[in-house]
Amino acid sequence: MSVLSKFEYKSKYPPYKEGGNDAGDYHAWVEDMTGKVVFDPVLETYEFICNIRGLNINKVRRKKWDNQDKHMKQRDFDKIFHLAMIGNYLDDFYICPKPGHCRTNSIAWLSNQPESKRNKYRVVIGSMGWEDSSGDVFWEYG
């Protein structure tokens, strides 16, 4: 046993890393201005992941990343948002959110809100995962 091992955090999962492992490793959802999650659909793929890894799907954990503007810019959110707002395909994502498209799902939800309410919500990005029975969090996205 190394000298440091008794001070190291013990977890069977890789440590949390803000910013994800690459530009494609993140999760997006919609919050109101108080930080309450108003849109983040539970998809069948989440149930599959939780079942395989022994995670509790009812104990979802999210961490919104600091410096949202920087992360949004790295992932072309502005460009995607404006293109999506003029595209007809958004209704498809609004009616049936798609696995692996959390950003587009969130933008579709936001674009389908009445114009007067859109400024009360924001798409945010960060990490998402679930707790297991011991309380450890497996960060699946971001």
Secondary structure by P-SEA (a helix, b strand, c coil): cccccccccccccccccccccccccbbbbbbccccccccccccaaaaaaaaaacccccbbbbbbbcaaaaaaaaaaaaaaaaaaaaccaaaaaaaccccccaaaaaaaaaaaccccccccbbbbbbbbbccccccccccccc
